[in-house]
Amino acid sequence: MGRCQPRRSPTANRLVAAVRLVHPAPAAAVVALTVALAAILTAQSGRPPGLRLLLTVLSVAGSQIATGAFNDLADRHRDARARPEKPIPAGELGPRAAALIGLGGLALHAASSAALGGLALVLGATATGSALLYDFALSRRPASVVPYLVSFGILPAWIAAGIEVPLSRVLPAMLLVAPFAAAAHLANALRDFEADRAGGSRSLVQVLGRGRSRAAALALALGVGVAVGVAFSLGGQLRPLPLALGALGLAAVAQGAWSARRLWYGMLLAAVCWTAGWALATGGL
């Protein structure tokens, strides 16, 4: 006889559905990236972790919650045909509940950002607004990559402003984010290639096609990792820990050559590794 599986309560089912709604893997990766960069920059500035670091993390987390929830809300009709297992089309959460979760994320983001001051508030609002523009307007258009470039390009400055580090400290990282953000967009969209095509999407991935999109994502991401490693090596900044983090990120991206899903999750890991490695290599910590 098979073992009986314990049945979750309706409340537990809704909680699990709410977690799935906000796209937990990319949200966790962005929050982990934020924690790593904020903690390293704070330590390099000679200050202990404090309230500003916590508020910065909460601001980014709220933005991620809102972005994920509103993405599923905006895509619910397409998902009913192509991804019926997702929380809204599966009936695990209604559109109203999804909207409330998204609004809750926005409230957390806005309150945390406002407490950090005007610059962090403006940068956070711009990054979040760009992400919401993707959710509601650009995700199925050739310009779908633009919000990725804007939101992820702003993120290092948003973190620096939150913890009161000069923006000049993260300017090189902002310049490096662009090709990696483009690669991340391609990798993310590749996972839903068939569903998006069936729904009439004309996102950048649909315009380029599956093969060229995967090749471009791999080339852009690996190119960023290799270029940064070479630059640090030539400048004598490549110490053991940053080197190990860089190599782990390269391996994570490279293993994604075998499937779109593996590429996406590999890039999430690489983003965290390379952010921490860059901050350590350039800060003398």
C-alpha positions in Angstrom: 0.0 0.0 0.0 1.2 3.5 -0.8 1.8 6.0 2.0 -0.9 8.6 2.5 0.4 12.1 1.8 -0.7 14.7 4.4 -3.2 17.2 3.0 -2.5 20.9 3.4 -5.1 23.1 4.9 -6.8 25.7 2.6 -4.8 28.4 4.3 -1.5 26.6 3.7 -2.5 26.1 0.0 -3.2 29.8 -0.4 0.1 30.6 1.2 2.0 28.3 -1.1 0.1 29.8 -4.1 1.0 33.3 -2.9 4.7 32.4 -2.8 4.5 30.9 -6.3 2.7 34.0 -7.6 5.6 36.3 -6.8 8.1 34.2 -8.8 10.2 33.1 -5.8 13.4 32.0 -7.6 14.2 35.3 -9.4 12.9 37.3 -6.4 15.1 35.4 -4.0 18.1 35.9 -6.4 17.6 39.7 -6.6 17.1 39.9 -2.8 20.2 37.8 -2.2 22.2 39.9 -4.6 21.0 43.0 -2.8 22.0 41.6 0.6 25.4 40.6 -0.7 26.2 43.9 -2.3 24.8 46.0 0.5 26.6 44.1 3.2 30.0 44.1 1.4 29.8 47.8 0.6 28.7 48.6 4.2 31.6 46.7 5.6 34.0 48.3 3.2 32.8 51.7 4.4 33.8 50.8 7.9 30.2 50.8 9.3 28.3 47.9 10.9 25.2 46.6 9.3 22.2 48.7 10.5 18.7 49.9 9.8 19.5 51.4 6.4 20.8 48.0 5.1 17.6 46.3 6.3 15.4 49.0 4.8 17.2 48.7 1.5 16.7 45.0 1.4 13.0 45.4 2.2 12.6 48.1 -0.5 14.0 45.7 -3.1 12.0 42.8 -1.8 8.8 44.8 -1.9 9.5 45.7 -5.5 10.1 42.1 -6.4 6.8 41.0 -4.8 4.9 43.6 -6.7 6.6 42.8 -10.0 6.0 39.1 -9.8 2.4 39.4 -8.6 1.4 42.0 -11.3 3.1 39.9 -13.9 0.9 36.9 -13.2 -2.1 39.2 -13.0 -1.4 40.8 -16.3 -0.8 37.4 -18.0 -3.7 35.5 -16.4 -5.7 35.2 -19.7 -2.7 33.9 -21.6 -1.8 31.6 -18.8 -5.3 30.1 -18.7 -4.5 28.7 -22.2 -0.7 28.0 -22.0 0.2 27.7 -18.3 -3.0 26.5 -16.5 -0.9 25.2 -13.5 -0.1 28.8 -12.4 -1.9 30.1 -9.3 -4.5 32.3 -10.9 -5.7 30.1 -13.8 -5.5 27.1 -11.4 -8.0 28.8 -9.1 -5.6 28.8 -6.2 -5.7 32.6 -6.0 -8.2 35.1 -7.6 -7.2 38.2 -9.5 -8.3 40.3 -6.5 -6.0 38.5 -4.2 -3.1 38.7 -6.7 -3.7 42.5 -7.0 -3.7 42.9 -3.2 -0.4 41.0 -2.9 1.0 43.2 -5.6 -0.2 46.3 -3.8 1.2 45.0 -0.6 4.6 44.7 -2.2 4.3 48.2 -3.5 3.4 49.5 -0.1 6.4 47.7 1.5 8.7 49.1 -1.3 7.4 52.7 -1.0 7.5 52.8 2.8 11.0 51.4 3.0 12.3 53.6 0.1 10.8 56.8 1.6 12.6 56.1 4.9 15.9 56.0 3.1 15.6 59.4 1.6 14.8 61.1 -1.7 17.5 59.6 -3.9 16.7 56.0 -2.9 13.0 56.7 -3.3 13.4 58.1 -6.9 15.8 55.3 -8.0 13.6 52.6 -6.5 10.5 54.0 -8.0 12.1 54.3 -11.4 13.3 50.7 -11.3 9.9 49.4 -10.1 8.0 51.5 -12.6 10.1 50.1 -15.4 9.4 46.5 -14.2 5.7 47.2 -14.1 5.8 48.7 -17.6 7.2 45.3 -18.6 4.4 43.5 -16.9 1.5 45.5 -18.4 2.8 46.7 -21.7 6.2 45.5 -23.1 6.5 41.8 -22.2 5.2 40.8 -25.6 6.8 43.5 -27.7 10.2 43.7 -29.4 11.2 46.3 -26.8 10.7 43.8 -24.0 14.4 43.9 -23.1 14.3 47.7 -22.3 12.8 47.3 -18.8 15.4 44.8 -17.9 18.2 47.2 -18.9 16.6 50.0 -16.9 15.6 48.2 -13.8 18.7 46.1 -13.4 20.9 49.0 -14.5 19.5 51.1 -11.7 19.7 48.4 -9.0 23.4 49.0 -8.0 22.8 52.7 -7.6 19.6 52.1 -5.7 21.4 49.9 -3.2 24.3 52.4 -2.9 21.9 55.2 -2.2 20.0 53.1 0.3 23.1 52.4 2.4 24.6 55.9 1.8 27.6 54.9 -0.3 28.7 57.3 -3.1 27.2 56.3 -6.5 30.6 56.5 -8.0 31.5 53.3 -6.1 29.0 51.3 -8.2 29.2 53.1 -11.5 31.3 50.4 -13.2 28.8 47.7 -12.0 26.0 49.7 -13.6 27.8 49.7 -16.9 28.4 46.0 -16.7 24.8 45.2 -15.9 23.4 46.1 -19.4 24.7 43.0 -21.3 24.0 40.7 -18.4 20.4 42.1 -18.1 19.8 41.5 -21.8 21.1 38.0 -21.4 18.8 37.5 -18.4 15.8 38.7 -20.3 16.5 36.3 -23.2 17.0 33.4 -20.8 13.8 34.1 -18.9 11.7 34.4 -22.0 13.1 31.2 -23.6 11.5 29.2 -20.9 8.0 30.2 -22.1 8.9 30.3 -25.8 6.2 28.0 -27.1 3.5 29.4 -24.9 4.4 32.9 -25.8 4.4 32.1 -29.5 1.0 30.4 -29.2 -0.3 33.5 -27.6 0.9 35.8 -30.4 3.8 37.4 -28.4 6.3 39.5 -30.4 8.9 39.9 -27.6 12.5 40.1 -28.5 13.0 36.4 -28.1 10.2 35.7 -30.6 11.7 38.1 -33.0 15.2 36.5 -32.8 14.0 32.9 -32.6 14.9 30.2 -30.1 18.4 29.3 -31.4 19.7 32.8 -31.8 18.2 33.9 -28.4 19.9 31.1 -26.5 23.2 31.7 -28.3 23.0 35.5 -27.6 22.1 34.9 -23.9 25.1 32.5 -23.4 27.5 34.8 -25.3 26.4 37.9 -23.4 26.5 36.4 -20.0 29.8 34.5 -20.5 31.3 37.5 -22.1 30.6 39.6 -19.1 32.1 37.0 -16.7 35.2 36.5 -18.8 35.7 40.2 -19.4 35.5 41.2 -15.8 37.8 38.4 -14.8 40.4 39.5 -17.4 40.1 43.1 -16.3 40.6 42.3 -12.6 43.6 40.0 -13.4 45.3 42.6 -15.5 44.7 45.1 -12.7 46.1 42.8 -10.0 42.7 42.7 -8.2 41.9 39.0 -8.7 42.1 37.5 -5.2 41.1 33.9 -4.3 37.5 34.5 -3.1 36.5 36.7 -6.0 38.2 34.3 -8.4 36.2 31.4 -6.9 32.9 33.3 -7.1 33.7 34.3 -10.7 34.4 30.7 -11.7 31.2 29.4 -10.0 29.2 32.0 -12.0 30.8 31.0 -15.3 30.1 27.3 -14.6 26.5 28.1 -13.7 25.9 29.9 -17.0 27.8 27.3 -19.1 25.7 24.4 -17.8 22.7 26.3 -19.2 23.7 25.4 -22.7 21.6 22.2 -22.4 18.2 23.7 -21.6 16.4 27.1 -21.2 15.4 26.2 -17.7 19.0 25.4 -16.6 20.2 28.6 -18.3 17.8 30.8 -16.4 18.6 29.3 -13.0 22.3 29.3 -13.8 22.1 33.0 -14.6 20.3 33.7 -11.3 23.2 32.1 -9.4 25.8 33.9 -11.6 24.2 37.2 -10.9 24.6 36.7 -7.1 28.2 35.3 -7.4 29.5 38.0 -9.8 27.9 40.8 -7.8 29.6 39.7 -4.6 32.9 38.9 -6.5 33.0 42.3 -8.1 32.3 44.1 -4.8 35.0 42.1 -3.0 37.6 42.5 -5.8 37.1 46.3 -6.2 36.8 47.2 -2.5 39.9 45.8 -1.0 38.0 43.7 1.6 
